[in-house]
């Protein structure tokens, strides 16, 4: 009997303690915020530096060539893709890093760029970038490239880039080797 009374008293005390612990309520709010800014995805990436735009690969050819063509191809496909928030203005520009070497092979156009021989930076091959597959609209350094007219629903507006080397003239004096240039891309928004 004493045990039953003790257990009933202990249970009553526990119940009163629980009621006493819940005698007050504190209320408040959590503020959630999100700030969205205008911006662009370039080739599906939100990065603003170090974006890999792909390769303009003229391939492998005998040094006695006449005309060589290339298309910019990257992870996102052919060309550069830009998708910006609605109303955001932007432009795409390119700049070639190589100046004219001492000896230039090929035809130097009005918008020349130069592929430089890796083993002798005094030797180079002139080439031109174009925004159309017909090779009629040359791309000048630091000027806006025209969109190709193709739009991908995910990647956005396409900016095609084509390269052409003209006037090799089947010249046997053109040194064999690997020629390179770095084309810097800027998407300004």
Secondary structure, DSSP 8 states (H G I E B T S, - for coil): -HHHHHHHHHHHHHHHHHHHHTS----------------EEETTB--SSS----EE------SS-SEEEEEEEETTEESEEEEE-TT---EEEEEE-----SEEES---TT-EEEEETT-TTEEEEEEEESSTTS-SB--TTS-----S-EETTTEEEE--EEEEE--TT-TTS--S-EE--EEEEEE-
